[in-house]
């Protein structure tokens, strides 16, 4: 994408501009200022109706004054219907046009104001009124559509409950959300919305996390599981120890992300504003040329001014950005600003870390291989007994696996640990040795089987000189990782694996996932240098990681993505955070970013094409001012609705249906947010 702002794809090399002071662009970086709201209330409805009636009266030639004179010398065309309709209906247009003139900015409102005044001055009151009528309709439709977008975001980010239940001194008491502190025990009843992030300490339930992680199925919550604020408790009561409150919660971070998206401006939004300004200049230039070659044909001149416009793309671009960020949040990806969504849409290279990104980042027992004549339960009992006093992560993984199968370790009477080699432990049945092959062979066990192909670490177990078997422990590859990598490759994105792990493990993980570009044994600085080298080749790079060691690479990439389970440093340095730790969601987010970019550029191309054809039709007399106003309004609405397709849970058709229901006044009132009714309704 051509970035007219001059900024490259390195989002870390420029300041994020939230002040909107863009100098040096001919004074029209924000030529079409959509910061003002075009609401649709009784006043707006009255303006549209009155302007339409006045236009009808002029068209039907109802009794009216035809001119006014001054001292019987100067005669001007005049119409009471025109005066009333233009003063009442055209007031918002003229006010914005005057403001643009005062700020020396060429805007659509100013060009339309010029066209309306010119039509009225030359006696074309019907043209002036009908143009004003369609401008009012366009502004109302734009305002309603943008408001529906904001309301969709508010629905996605419904307020947390104002009142919570706290366990204090053995009793459950009601308290305001402001009274919750870190460490407070919050009791959440069935059907209520969770008010804090934290660990479940008691109870059992299923929670709807779809609005936070994108997980469609309810997630089981028992003691020890983590729960997110903003999710909905569906069945039993649970108690949560508050770890993050208010804006610090995952829910609060999503809210801040969307608010930031509304405040900040991606480069493509600034480009849309400049396009609007350029189109106004072009339209006025062609209008002047048309006036000259037609010897003063005001009708075709006004048509040229009216038909050209970029209101749809200027309003539709921020709506598309907002909708894309909102839909990503619904899928479980927090995008920290429109610039990162735009960059993600241009990514052609994805760099993946291994531990904690492609894998779960924790050791687990993957295989239990008992020797001939040994039961698997006896093998697990022996190894769990020997590891019961161990603090080694692999030992803890083995004990947890045995306990999950209902196997309890026996009492140990003697225990010794040889660092880097293995353990010796004694129970009632004799001496147990476990560790690497060298340690076991030193104990006189010589019949070790050959090691077949595996990804993890093999722990050999022997009792009294007899081999009991092996336990294979590995950091499991995430089940969705291969599908995510395949999805990225289908989008013609190159996938690289950069890891600090050994070359053997990295190669096997890459082979399992179908990744060809692999580099292992890298330090954090090595990863950063490798990413910088890829970017130096003209590639747009996304880095996905989770640990402190990934922070430099995340900061050095074009766009950095952190796993939600990763370290605080990684999440802070990243531009996008995957809440559900699901790489499949990342691939979906990349697809969404590309779709957002396609919609925006479709609107750009469509606007330019409609304006070229419209100006040509107006200059050749194929259309007049009325048809020009219809084309202007229709194209603007079409491009805004095209952007509205990105709003969470909406398509073009149901967005239009909802819009028409709004026009008819059939809005459904939302119940007050709280721990009762809304949560219960959503849970059902």
N, C-alpha and C positions, 0 to 999 in steps of 0.2 A: 504494500500500500504506500502510495506517495504521501508523505507527511509534510503538509504545507507549512507546519509550524517550525520546521527546521530541527525538530527533536529527533534523535535517533531512537533505536529500540531499547536503549539502556535507561530503564526507568530509574536507576539509582544514580544517574549522572546529572539529573536536572531536578530542580525544586518543583514540588507539586504546586501548581498555581491555583489557589483558591480565591484569589482576589479579583481575577478576571480583568486585570489591567494589561491589555495587550497592545502595546504601542507599535508604531511603525507599520501598520497594516491598513493604511489609508483611512483610518478612523472608523472602520466598520467591522472589527472583529466580532462584535456582537450586534450587528446591524439589525438582526431580527431578534429583538429582546423578548424572550418568552418567560421572563421571570415574573411578569405580571400575571394575574389570574383572570381568566375570562369565565366567570361563573355563569350559571344559568338559573336565574331566579325570576320572580314576578316582574322586576324592572326590565330585565333583558327580554323577557317574553313580550312585555308591553312595547318596547322599542321596535322589535321585529314586526309585531302585528300592526302597529301604527304606520311604520314605514311601508309595509306591504299594501295597506289600505290606501295610503297617499299615492303610491305608484299606480294602483288600480284606478283611482279617481282621475289621475292625469291621463292614463291610457284611454279611459272611457269618455274623456273630455267632459267631465261634470262641470257645472257652472263655476267659473273661476276668473280672476283677473288675468289678462294676457300680457300686460306690460305696465310699467310705471314710468312717469316722466318727471323731469325736473325743470321747472320754469318753461315748460312746453318746448324745451330745446333738446334735452337728452332723454332718450327712450331706452328702457331696458325691459327685456322679457321678464315676466314675473308670474309666480303661481303661489297662492296661499298653501295649496297642498304641498308644493315643493318646499316652501319655507318651513312649514311645520315638520314635515317628514325629515328634512335634512338637519334641522336644529335638534330635534329630539332623537332621531335615529342615528344621525351622524356624529353626535357629540363625542362618544368614545373614540371614534376614528380621528376626528379633528384634534382631540386632546393629545392622542399619541403622536399624531403628525406634528403638532406644534412642539411637543417635547423633543422629538427627533430633530426638528429644525433648530431648536434652542441648543441642543448638544452637537449640532453640525454632523448628524449621522443620516445617511441615506437609507431609509427603511421602507419596507413594504407599505406600512401605514402612511408614510409621507407620499409615496408614489400614488397610492389609491386616493389620498386626500386631494392631490393635484388633479387627478382625473375627475373626481366628483365636482370639484370647484369649477374646473374648465367646462364640464358638461352643463352645470347650472348657469354659468355666466353666458354661455352661448344659447341658452334656452332649451337645452335638451334635459328637461326636468325628469322625464320618465327614465332616461338613461342614468341620470345622477341618483335617482331614488332606487332603481333596481340594482345598481352597483352597490349602493349602501346596504340594501336589503340582503344581498348575498354576502357582503363582508360581515354583517352582523351574524348571519347564520354560520359562516365559516368560523368566526371567533367563538360562538357558542358551542359548536360541535368540537372544536379543538379543546376548549376548556373542559367540556364534559368528558372527552376521551382521556385527557391527561388526569383529570380528577379520578376517573375510574382506575387509572394506573396507580395513582397514589393510594386509593382505597384498597386495591388488590394487595399492595404492599402492607398496608395496615392490617388487612385480614391475615396475611402471612405472618405478620409480627404482632399478633394480638397482645394486649397488655397482660402483664403478670397479675396474679390476684393481689388485691390491696390488703387482704386479711389472711393470716395463716394460723395454723394450729401448732403450738410449741409444747414440748414435754419439759415441764419444770417441776423439780422436787417430786417426781413420781406422778404428777397430774398433767392432764392435757388442758392448756388454756389458749384462748384466742388472743391474738396480738396483731398489731399493724406490721406490715412488711418491713417498715423502717426499724422495728425492734429486733429483727433477726441479726445475729452476729455470727462471725466465724466460730464454728464449733457448736452452734445451737442445734438441737434435735428437732427437726420439723416433721410433724405427722401429716401425711397426705391421705385423705379419704378417697375411696373409689369415686371416679368421675371428676376429680379435681385436677387442676393444672399444677405441676410441680413449680414451686417458687424459687428454688435454689439449685445450684450444681453441688453434688456431693455424693458420698458413699452411702449406700443403703446399709443401715445397722440392724434393722429388724423388719419382719414382715415378708410377705410374698405376694407378688402381683405381676401383671403384664402391663407394659407401658407403651403407648403410641408415640414413637420417636420420629414419625415421618416428617415433621416440620423442621427437625433439627439435623438428623443424619440422613434423611431420605429413605430410611428403611421402611418398606411398605408393611411388613408384618409386625405385630406387637412383640416387644422384646421382654423376656422374662427377667424380673428383678428379685433377687434374694440378697441376703446379707453378704456384703463384700463387693457387690456390683456397683458400678458408677451410674448415676442418674443425672439427666440434664434438666435445667429449668426450661419452662415453656412446653414440656411434653405432658401428655395426659395419662393419668393413672386410670386404668380401665377396670380392674377387678378388686383385689384385696387392698387393705390399708398397709402402707409402708412408712418406715421412719428413716429420715435422711439426716446425716450430719453435714451441716452447711460448710462448704469449702469455698465457694464463690457466690457472691451476692450482687444483685442489681446489674450494673453495667459490666461487671467483671465476669458474669456468667457467659456461657456460650451463646445463650439467647440474646443477652445484651450486646455481645460482639456482633451478632448478625444485625441487630437494630442499628448499631453505630455504622456498620458497613453500608447499609442502605441509605442512611442519612447522609453519609459522606458521598455516596454516589449521586445523591440529589444536589449536593453542594459543589462537588468538584466537576471538572470538565475534561473529558478525554480529548486528545488532539483531533479526532474525527468530528467532535461537536464544534470545536472552533472552526474547523474547515467548513462545516455546514453553515455556520453563521456568516463566514466570508462569502460562501457561494450565494447566500441570499442577498448580500450587499452588491456583489458583482452583477447578479441578474437584474437588480433594480437599475443600475447604471446602463446596462445593455438595453433594457426595455425603454428607458427614457431616450437613449440615443436613437433607437429605431423609431420611436414615436416622433421625435423631432424630424427625422429623415422622411417619415411617412407624411407628416404635416407639410413638408416642403414639396415633395414630389406630387402630392395631390392638391396643391394650391390651397391648403387650408381646410381639408376635409376633417372636421373635428370628430366625426363619428368613428372613422377608422383609426384616427390617432388615439382616441380614448380606448378603443378596443385593444390596441397594441399594449398600452400601459396596463390595462386590467388583466389581460390573459396571462401575462408573465408573473411568475411568483415562485418562491421557494419556501413558503410558510410550512408546507407539509414536511419537507426534509429538515427544516430548522427546528420544528416541534417534534417530529417523529424520531430524530436521532437521539436526544436525551431520553425519550420514552423507551426506545429500543435498548439503550444502555441500562436503564433502570430495570426494565423487564428482564434482561439477561441476568443481571446480578440477583434479582429476586428469585428467578427460576433456579439459578445455581444454588442459592441458599436453601431453597426447597429440596434440592437434591443432596444437600449436605456439604456444600463447598462455600466457604466464606471468601468472597473476592473483595479485596480492600480498595476498591475504586475502579472507575470506568477505564482508566488508562491500562490497568492490568488485564481487564477483560479484552480490550482491544489488542494488546500485545499477545495474549494467549491465542487469539484468533489468527495470528500470523505465524505461530510457532511451527517450525519444520523439523526440529530436533528435540527429543526428550531424553534427558539424562536421569537415570534411576540409580539410587543407592540400593544396596542389597539388604543389610540388616535393619529390620523394622519397617522397611518399605516394600520390598518384594517378599520378605519373610516376616514372621510375627515378631522376631527380635527376642525370643525367649526359648531356652532349650526345652524340648519335650521328648519323651520316649516315643520312638517311631516303630521299633521292632524289638520283640523279645524272642531270642533264639536259644531255646534250651538244648543241651547236649543230649545225645542218645540215652534213653532210659531215665531222663530227668523231666519231671512235670514243670510246666511253666510257673505254676503257683509256688513250687518249692524254690525255683530260681529267684522269683520276685521276693519271696520271704527272706531269703538269704541276703540279697543285695540291699533290701530295705533295712534289714537289721544292721548291716555293716555301715550303711550311710546315715543311720538315724542320728548320730552325733556329729555328722559332717556339716560344715558351713559352705562347702563348695556348691556353686550353682547347679552343676550336673547332678550332684548327690541329692539336692533338694527336688530336682525334677523327677528323679527316680522314686523318692519317697512319696511325692505327691501322686505319681502314677499308681503306685501300689495301693495307697490309701483310697484312691478313686475306685479301685477294684475290690475294696473291702479287705485288703491284706494288711495286717498289723505287724510291725517289727517286733522281734523277740527282745528280751533284755540282754544288753551287752555288758559283759564283765571286764573286758579289756579292749582298748582301742588305741591304735597308733596310725599316724598319717605320714607318708613319705612324699613330700612335695614334688609334684611333677610326675609321680610314678603310680601311687595307689594307696590303698587302705588295708590294714589288718585289724580284724575285730573278732572277738571270741564270744560265743553264746553257749547255751547248754549243750548244743550238738557239736561243738568243736570250733576250730579256727577257720575264719573266712578271709579270703584274699580277693580283692578286686582292684582293677586298674588297667594300665596299658599292657600290651603283649609282653614287653620286656620284664615288667614287674611279675607277671604271672609265670613266665618261664623261669625266673629266678627262684620261684617257689617249687620248682621241680615238675611243673606241668609242661609237657612237650607236645601234646597232641592238639595244638590250636589249629582250627580250620583256616584255610586261606580266606583272606578278606575279599569279599565280592564288592561290586560297585555300590557305594552308598554315599550320601551327602554329609553324614554327621560323624560323631565320635563313637567308637566302639569300646564299651567297657567289658572286660573279661572277668568272669567270676569263677572262683574255685573254692572248694572246701576240703581241707585235709589232703591236699595234693591232687584232688580229682576235679576235673573241669565240669562246672555246672552249666555253663553256657555264656552267652553274650547279651548285653543290652545295647542297642543302638540309639543314640540320642542325637537329635538334629534340630536345627532351627527351621521349622516347616515353612515351605513356600506357601504364600497366601493362595487359596483356591481360585480366586478371581484374577490372579496376576497374569496367567497365560492369555486369558480372554481379553484382558485389558491391553496387553502388548499387541495382540493380533488386531484389535480395534484401531490402535494407533497406527499400525502399519497399513491398514486399509485406508487410512486418511493420508497416506504417503508421507508419514512422519518417520524419520530415522530414530531408532531407539538404541541408546548406549547404556551399558552397565559399568559404573565406576564404583569400586569398593576397596576397603582396606583389608578385606579378608584374603585368604590364600588364593593363589591362582587355580588350584585344583577345585576348591569349593566354588569359586566364581564361575569357572568353566562349566561345571555341572549344573549350576542354577541357570546359567545362560542357555545351555543346551535344552534344559527342561522347558524353558519359556520361549525358545526360538529367537533369542537375542544373539546377533552375530558380533557386534562391536563390544568387546569386553576388555577392561583394564583392571587389574587387581593389585593389591599391596600398596595402595595409594594413601598418603597422608592427606589431611585436610588441605594443606597448601598445594599438594599435587592435583587434587580434584579441581581447585580453583583455577590453576594454570591450564588444566586441560579444557575446562569450560571456556576460558578466555581464548584459547587457541581455536576452538570450534567457532566461537563468535567472530573471531578475526577473519574467518573464511566466509563471512557474510551470512551465517546461519542465525536464525532466531531460536534461542535455546530456552527450554523450560527444564528446571532442575527439581526433582522430587526427592525429598529426604526427610529425616526425622530426628537426627541427633545433633548434639553440640558440634560434633565434627563436620556436620553438613552445613553449618551456618555460613561459613565463608562462601561456599559454592552457591547456596541459596541467594546470597546477596549479590554475587557476581553474575548470575544468570540473567537473561532478558526478563524472565518471570520465575519467581521461586515458589514452590508448592511444598508445604509441610504436612505431614501426617498428623492427625489430631492427637494421636497418642504420643507424639514426639515431645522433645524437651521444650521448655518455655522459650529458650533462646532460638530454637529453630522456628517456632511459631511466630516469634516476634520479627525475625528477619524475613520471613516468607511474605509473599504478596497474596497468596491463596492458602487457606487451611482446609484440609479434608477432615471433616468432623467424624465421619464414620470409618476412617482408615481403610476405605474401600477404593482400590485402584480402578475398579470399574466405574466408580463415580467420577474419577479424574478423567477417564476417557470420554465419558458423557459430557463433562464440563468443557473439554476441548471442542467436542462436536457442537455444543451450545454456543461457544464463543465464535466458532466459524459461522454458524447459522446467523448469529447476531450481525456479524460483519457482512454477510451476504445480503441480509435484509437492508442494512444501512446503505450499501452501495447500490442495491436495486433502486432504493428511493432516490439516490443521487442521480443515477442514469435516467430514471423515469422522469424526474423533475426537469432535467435538461432537455430530454426529448419532447415532453409535453410543451415546454416553453418555446422550443424551436418551431414545432409544428403550429402552435397557437399563434405565434408572432407572424409566421408566414401566411397563415389563413387570414389573420386580421389585416395584413398589409395588402393582400390580394382581394379583399372584400368578401371572402367566403363566410366570415362571421362578423357580427356586430358587437357592440358593447354588452348586450344582454347575454348572448351566447358566450362571450369571453368571460363574463362573471360566473356563468354556470360551469365552464371548464375549469376556471381557477378554483372554485369551491369544491367541485367534485374531485379534482386531482389531489387537493390538499387533504380531504377526508380519506381518500383511498390510501395515501402514503402513511397517514397517521394510523389508520386501522391496520395497515401492513405491519407497522412496528408493534402495535398492540397485541399481535399474535404471540409475542414473547412473554407477555404478562403471565404469571403463574396460573396454571389451570385454565388458560383461555386459548381459543382459536379465533380465526377471523369471523366465523359465523356466529359462535356463541358470544363473542365480544360485541358484534353488531346487534344481536338480539338483546343483550343486556343493555346496550346503549339505547335502543328503541324503547325498552321498558322504562328507562330513566326519563326519556322524553315524555312518556305517557304518564309519568308521575307515580309509577307503581314500584317505588323503592320499598324494600323490606327493611324495617328498622332492626339494627343489630342489638341484641341484648347487652346489658352492661357486662363488661369483663369482670370476671371474678372466679372464685373457686367452685361456684355452683353450676348455674344453668348452662353457660357456654361450654364448659368442659364436659358436662353430662351429655349435651347435644352432640358434641364432636365425638365423644366416646361411642355414642350409639351409631 
